[in-house]
Structure formats: C-alpha cells, structure tokens
Amino acid sequence: MQAGSVLCIDCDTAIPPARRAALPSATRCVDCQEKHERGK
C-alpha cells in the first residue's frame, strides 16, 4: 500500500476520513498503529 491509502496495511479495514485528513500519510488505523507502536 502507498502512503495515504484508504485501507489499513495491517488489517485491511478502512482508515477513517478524519484520521486521513489529520495525518495524510497514515497507513494504519488507530488500533493497528497503537499495536505497532507497542511492538505487537
């Protein structure tokens, strides 16, 4: 997936428009990003 994708690269769920607007380079949904940052 490329930066700014509509789907999370980890779970393939949609990244909410508000998250994409706030962080255009987001490639993960909030839940997956938190797991990634915790190293899980």
mmCIF file of the N, C-alpha and C atoms, coordinates in Angstrom:
data_MODEL
# 
_entry.id   MODEL 
# 
loop_
_atom_site.group_PDB 
_atom_site.id 
_atom_site.type_symbol 
_atom_site.label_atom_id 
_atom_site.label_alt_id 
_atom_site.label_comp_id 
_atom_site.label_asym_id 
_atom_site.label_entity_id 
_atom_site.label_seq_id 
_atom_site.pdbx_PDB_ins_code 
_atom_site.Cartn_x 
_atom_site.Cartn_y 
_atom_site.Cartn_z 
_atom_site.occupancy 
_atom_site.B_iso_or_equiv 
_atom_site.pdbx_formal_charge 
_atom_site.auth_seq_id 
_atom_site.auth_comp_id 
_atom_site.auth_asym_id 
_atom_site.auth_atom_id 
_atom_site.pdbx_PDB_model_num 
ATOM 1   N N  . MET A 1 1  ? 0.838   -1.200 0.000  1.00 0.00 ? 1  MET A N  1 
ATOM 2   C CA . MET A 1 1  ? 0.000   0.000  0.000  1.00 0.00 ? 1  MET A CA 1 
ATOM 3   C C  . MET A 1 1  ? 0.873   1.250  0.000  1.00 0.00 ? 1  MET A C  1 
ATOM 4   N N  . GLN A 1 2  ? 0.350   2.284  -0.537 1.00 0.00 ? 2  GLN A N  1 
ATOM 5   C CA . GLN A 1 2  ? 1.072   3.550  -0.577 1.00 0.00 ? 2  GLN A CA 1 
ATOM 6   C C  . GLN A 1 2  ? 0.600   4.459  0.547  1.00 0.00 ? 2  GLN A C  1 
ATOM 7   N N  . ALA A 1 3  ? 1.395   5.456  0.852  1.00 0.00 ? 3  ALA A N  1 
ATOM 8   C CA . ALA A 1 3  ? 1.018   6.431  1.873  1.00 0.00 ? 3  ALA A CA 1 
ATOM 9   C C  . ALA A 1 3  ? -0.283  7.093  1.477  1.00 0.00 ? 3  ALA A C  1 
ATOM 10  N N  . GLY A 1 4  ? -1.136  7.320  2.450  1.00 0.00 ? 4  GLY A N  1 
ATOM 11  C CA . GLY A 1 4  ? -2.403  7.968  2.186  1.00 0.00 ? 4  GLY A CA 1 
ATOM 12  C C  . GLY A 1 4  ? -3.475  7.009  1.700  1.00 0.00 ? 4  GLY A C  1 
ATOM 13  N N  . SER A 1 5  ? -3.243  5.733  1.857  1.00 0.00 ? 5  SER A N  1 
ATOM 14  C CA . SER A 1 5  ? -4.202  4.737  1.416  1.00 0.00 ? 5  SER A CA 1 
ATOM 15  C C  . SER A 1 5  ? -5.473  4.811  2.254  1.00 0.00 ? 5  SER A C  1 
ATOM 16  N N  . VAL A 1 6  ? -6.553  4.306  1.687  1.00 0.00 ? 6  VAL A N  1 
ATOM 17  C CA . VAL A 1 6  ? -7.831  4.289  2.393  1.00 0.00 ? 6  VAL A CA 1 
ATOM 18  C C  . VAL A 1 6  ? -7.905  3.096  3.347  1.00 0.00 ? 6  VAL A C  1 
ATOM 19  N N  . LEU A 1 7  ? -7.142  2.032  3.076  1.00 0.00 ? 7  LEU A N  1 
ATOM 20  C CA . LEU A 1 7  ? -7.191  0.830  3.895  1.00 0.00 ? 7  LEU A CA 1 
ATOM 21  C C  . LEU A 1 7  ? -5.929  0.666  4.737  1.00 0.00 ? 7  LEU A C  1 
ATOM 22  N N  . CYS A 1 8  ? -6.130  0.169  5.946  1.00 0.00 ? 8  CYS A N  1 
ATOM 23  C CA . CYS A 1 8  ? -5.026  -0.121 6.862  1.00 0.00 ? 8  CYS A CA 1 
ATOM 24  C C  . CYS A 1 8  ? -4.136  -1.216 6.264  1.00 0.00 ? 8  CYS A C  1 
ATOM 25  N N  . ILE A 1 9  ? -2.818  -1.033 6.336  1.00 0.00 ? 9  ILE A N  1 
ATOM 26  C CA . ILE A 1 9  ? -1.900  -2.026 5.776  1.00 0.00 ? 9  ILE A CA 1 
ATOM 27  C C  . ILE A 1 9  ? -1.825  -3.301 6.613  1.00 0.00 ? 9  ILE A C  1 
ATOM 28  N N  . ASP A 1 10 ? -2.303  -3.254 7.852  1.00 0.00 ? 10 ASP A N  1 
ATOM 29  C CA . ASP A 1 10 ? -2.246  -4.432 8.714  1.00 0.00 ? 10 ASP A CA 1 
ATOM 30  C C  . ASP A 1 10 ? -3.541  -5.240 8.710  1.00 0.00 ? 10 ASP A C  1 
ATOM 31  N N  . CYS A 1 11 ? -4.684  -4.573 8.790  1.00 0.00 ? 11 CYS A N  1 
ATOM 32  C CA . CYS A 1 11 ? -5.946  -5.309 8.937  1.00 0.00 ? 11 CYS A CA 1 
ATOM 33  C C  . CYS A 1 11 ? -6.926  -5.104 7.783  1.00 0.00 ? 11 CYS A C  1 
ATOM 34  N N  . ASP A 1 12 ? -6.572  -4.271 6.822  1.00 0.00 ? 12 ASP A N  1 
ATOM 35  C CA . ASP A 1 12 ? -7.403  -4.013 5.637  1.00 0.00 ? 12 ASP A CA 1 
ATOM 36  C C  . ASP A 1 12 ? -8.755  -3.365 5.934  1.00 0.00 ? 12 ASP A C  1 
ATOM 37  N N  . THR A 1 13 ? -8.917  -2.774 7.116  1.00 0.00 ? 13 THR A N  1 
ATOM 38  C CA . THR A 1 13 ? -10.137 -2.020 7.380  1.00 0.00 ? 13 THR A CA 1 
ATOM 39  C C  . THR A 1 13 ? -9.922  -0.580 6.923  1.00 0.00 ? 13 THR A C  1 
ATOM 40  N N  . ALA A 1 14 ? -11.009 0.114  6.713  1.00 0.00 ? 14 ALA A N  1 
ATOM 41  C CA . ALA A 1 14 ? -10.930 1.495  6.239  1.00 0.00 ? 14 ALA A CA 1 
ATOM 42  C C  . ALA A 1 14 ? -10.331 2.403  7.306  1.00 0.00 ? 14 ALA A C  1 
ATOM 43  N N  . ILE A 1 15 ? -9.420  3.269  6.875  1.00 0.00 ? 15 ILE A N  1 
ATOM 44  C CA . ILE A 1 15 ? -8.883  4.304  7.758  1.00 0.00 ? 15 ILE A CA 1 
ATOM 45  C C  . ILE A 1 15 ? -9.891  5.445  7.722  1.00 0.00 ? 15 ILE A C  1 
ATOM 46  N N  . PRO A 1 16 ? -10.433 5.857  8.876  1.00 0.00 ? 16 PRO A N  1 
ATOM 47  C CA . PRO A 1 16 ? -11.464 6.893  8.890  1.00 0.00 ? 16 PRO A CA 1 
ATOM 48  C C  . PRO A 1 16 ? -11.003 8.182  8.202  1.00 0.00 ? 16 PRO A C  1 
ATOM 49  N N  . PRO A 1 17 ? -11.921 8.838  7.494  1.00 0.00 ? 17 PRO A N  1 
ATOM 50  C CA . PRO A 1 17 ? -11.582 10.086 6.802  1.00 0.00 ? 17 PRO A CA 1 
ATOM 51  C C  . PRO A 1 17 ? -10.966 11.139 7.719  1.00 0.00 ? 17 PRO A C  1 
ATOM 52  N N  . ALA A 1 18 ? -11.431 11.225 8.952  1.00 0.00 ? 18 ALA A N  1 
ATOM 53  C CA . ALA A 1 18 ? -10.884 12.220 9.882  1.00 0.00 ? 18 ALA A CA 1 
ATOM 54  C C  . ALA A 1 18 ? -9.411  11.932 10.170 1.00 0.00 ? 18 ALA A C  1 
ATOM 55  N N  . ARG A 1 19 ? -9.051  10.658 10.296 1.00 0.00 ? 19 ARG A N  1 
ATOM 56  C CA . ARG A 1 19 ? -7.644  10.302 10.531 1.00 0.00 ? 19 ARG A CA 1 
ATOM 57  C C  . ARG A 1 19 ? -6.818  10.624 9.292  1.00 0.00 ? 19 ARG A C  1 
ATOM 58  N N  . ARG A 1 20 ? -7.339  10.303 8.117  1.00 0.00 ? 20 ARG A N  1 
ATOM 59  C CA . ARG A 1 20 ? -6.605  10.597 6.883  1.00 0.00 ? 20 ARG A CA 1 
ATOM 60  C C  . ARG A 1 20 ? -6.439  12.093 6.683  1.00 0.00 ? 20 ARG A C  1 
ATOM 61  N N  . ALA A 1 21 ? -7.449  12.879 7.099  1.00 0.00 ? 21 ALA A N  1 
ATOM 62  C CA . ALA A 1 21 ? -7.356  14.338 6.971  1.00 0.00 ? 21 ALA A CA 1 
ATOM 63  C C  . ALA A 1 21 ? -6.314  14.899 7.938  1.00 0.00 ? 21 ALA A C  1 
ATOM 64  N N  . ALA A 1 22 ? -6.288  14.351 9.153  1.00 0.00 ? 22 ALA A N  1 
ATOM 65  C CA . ALA A 1 22 ? -5.351  14.839 10.168 1.00 0.00 ? 22 ALA A CA 1 
ATOM 66  C C  . ALA A 1 22 ? -3.927  14.361 9.898  1.00 0.00 ? 22 ALA A C  1 
ATOM 67  N N  . LEU A 1 23 ? -3.804  13.169 9.343  1.00 0.00 ? 23 LEU A N  1 
ATOM 68  C CA . LEU A 1 23 ? -2.495  12.565 9.092  1.00 0.00 ? 23 LEU A CA 1 
ATOM 69  C C  . LEU A 1 23 ? -2.520  11.923 7.701  1.00 0.00 ? 23 LEU A C  1 
ATOM 70  N N  . PRO A 1 24 ? -2.350  12.722 6.654  1.00 0.00 ? 24 PRO A N  1 
ATOM 71  C CA . PRO A 1 24 ? -2.486  12.210 5.283  1.00 0.00 ? 24 PRO A CA 1 
ATOM 72  C C  . PRO A 1 24 ? -1.577  11.026 4.951  1.00 0.00 ? 24 PRO A C  1 
ATOM 73  N N  . SER A 1 25 ? -0.472  10.888 5.641  1.00 0.00 ? 25 SER A N  1 
ATOM 74  C CA . SER A 1 25 ? 0.443   9.782  5.355  1.00 0.00 ? 25 SER A CA 1 
ATOM 75  C C  . SER A 1 25 ? 0.115   8.511  6.140  1.00 0.00 ? 25 SER A C  1 
ATOM 76  N N  . ALA A 1 26 ? -0.975  8.513  6.902  1.00 0.00 ? 26 ALA A N  1 
ATOM 77  C CA . ALA A 1 26 ? -1.341  7.352  7.717  1.00 0.00 ? 26 ALA A CA 1 
ATOM 78  C C  . ALA A 1 26 ? -1.524  6.115  6.841  1.00 0.00 ? 26 ALA A C  1 
ATOM 79  N N  . THR A 1 27 ? -0.936  5.017  7.272  1.00 0.00 ? 27 THR A N  1 
ATOM 80  C CA . THR A 1 27 ? -1.088  3.752  6.556  1.00 0.00 ? 27 THR A CA 1 
ATOM 81  C C  . THR A 1 27 ? -1.752  2.691  7.427  1.00 0.00 ? 27 THR A C  1 
ATOM 82  N N  . ARG A 1 28 ? -2.008  3.040  8.701  1.00 0.00 ? 28 ARG A N  1 
ATOM 83  C CA . ARG A 1 28 ? -2.658  2.113  9.627  1.00 0.00 ? 28 ARG A CA 1 
ATOM 84  C C  . ARG A 1 28 ? -3.835  2.797  10.305 1.00 0.00 ? 28 ARG A C  1 
ATOM 85  N N  . CYS A 1 29 ? -4.838  1.998  10.690 1.00 0.00 ? 29 CYS A N  1 
ATOM 86  C CA . CYS A 1 29 ? -5.926  2.528  11.503 1.00 0.00 ? 29 CYS A CA 1 
ATOM 87  C C  . CYS A 1 29 ? -5.371  2.804  12.901 1.00 0.00 ? 29 CYS A C  1 
ATOM 88  N N  . VAL A 1 30 ? -6.128  3.480  13.729 1.00 0.00 ? 30 VAL A N  1 
ATOM 89  C CA . VAL A 1 30 ? -5.654  3.854  15.063 1.00 0.00 ? 30 VAL A CA 1 
ATOM 90  C C  . VAL A 1 30 ? -5.287  2.610  15.876 1.00 0.00 ? 30 VAL A C  1 
ATOM 91  N N  . ASP A 1 31 ? -6.144  1.589  15.856 1.00 0.00 ? 31 ASP A N  1 
ATOM 92  C CA . ASP A 1 31 ? -5.871  0.385  16.647 1.00 0.00 ? 31 ASP A CA 1 
ATOM 93  C C  . ASP A 1 31 ? -4.565  -0.282 16.223 1.00 0.00 ? 31 ASP A C  1 
ATOM 94  N N  . CYS A 1 32 ? -4.373  -0.443 14.922 1.00 0.00 ? 32 CYS A N  1 
ATOM 95  C CA . CYS A 1 32 ? -3.152  -1.095 14.443 1.00 0.00 ? 32 CYS A CA 1 
ATOM 96  C C  . CYS A 1 32 ? -1.929  -0.224 14.679 1.00 0.00 ? 32 CYS A C  1 
ATOM 97  N N  . GLN A 1 33 ? -2.080  1.085  14.581 1.00 0.00 ? 33 GLN A N  1 
ATOM 98  C CA . GLN A 1 33 ? -0.948  1.973  14.841 1.00 0.00 ? 33 GLN A CA 1 
ATOM 99  C C  . GLN A 1 33 ? -0.514  1.863  16.298 1.00 0.00 ? 33 GLN A C  1 
ATOM 100 N N  . GLU A 1 34 ? -1.489  1.794  17.219 1.00 0.00 ? 34 GLU A N  1 
ATOM 101 C CA . GLU A 1 34 ? -1.154  1.644  18.635 1.00 0.00 ? 34 GLU A CA 1 
ATOM 102 C C  . GLU A 1 34 ? -0.437  0.319  18.883 1.00 0.00 ? 34 GLU A C  1 
ATOM 103 N N  . LYS A 1 35 ? -0.916  -0.763 18.267 1.00 0.00 ? 35 LYS A N  1 
ATOM 104 C CA . LYS A 1 35 ? -0.258  -2.065 18.416 1.00 0.00 ? 35 LYS A CA 1 
ATOM 105 C C  . LYS A 1 35 ? 1.161   -2.007 17.854 1.00 0.00 ? 35 LYS A C  1 
ATOM 106 N N  . HIS A 1 36 ? 1.314   -1.365 16.709 1.00 0.00 ? 36 HIS A N  1 
ATOM 107 C CA . HIS A 1 36 ? 2.630   -1.237 16.076 1.00 0.00 ? 36 HIS A CA 1 
ATOM 108 C C  . HIS A 1 36 ? 3.601   -0.480 16.980 1.00 0.00 ? 36 HIS A C  1 
ATOM 109 N N  . GLU A 1 37 ? 3.129   0.597  17.582 1.00 0.00 ? 37 GLU A N  1 
ATOM 110 C CA . GLU A 1 37 ? 3.980   1.400  18.456 1.00 0.00 ? 37 GLU A CA 1 
ATOM 111 C C  . GLU A 1 37 ? 4.351   0.663  19.738 1.00 0.00 ? 37 GLU A C  1 
ATOM 112 N N  . ARG A 1 38 ? 3.490   -0.249 20.175 1.00 0.00 ? 38 ARG A N  1 
ATOM 113 C CA . ARG A 1 38 ? 3.792   -1.047 21.368 1.00 0.00 ? 38 ARG A CA 1 
ATOM 114 C C  . ARG A 1 38 ? 4.656   -2.253 21.021 1.00 0.00 ? 38 ARG A C  1 
ATOM 115 N N  . GLY A 1 39 ? 4.871   -2.475 19.728 1.00 0.00 ? 39 GLY A N  1 
ATOM 116 C CA . GLY A 1 39 ? 5.719   -3.574 19.297 1.00 0.00 ? 39 GLY A CA 1 
ATOM 117 C C  . GLY A 1 39 ? 5.032   -4.912 19.216 1.00 0.00 ? 39 GLY A C  1 
ATOM 118 N N  . LYS A 1 40 ? 3.724   -4.904 19.028 1.00 0.00 ? 40 LYS A N  1 
ATOM 119 C CA . LYS A 1 40 ? 2.977   -6.167 18.958 1.00 0.00 ? 40 LYS A CA 1 
ATOM 120 C C  . LYS A 1 40 ? 2.592   -6.478 17.543 1.00 0.00 ? 40 LYS A C  1 
# 
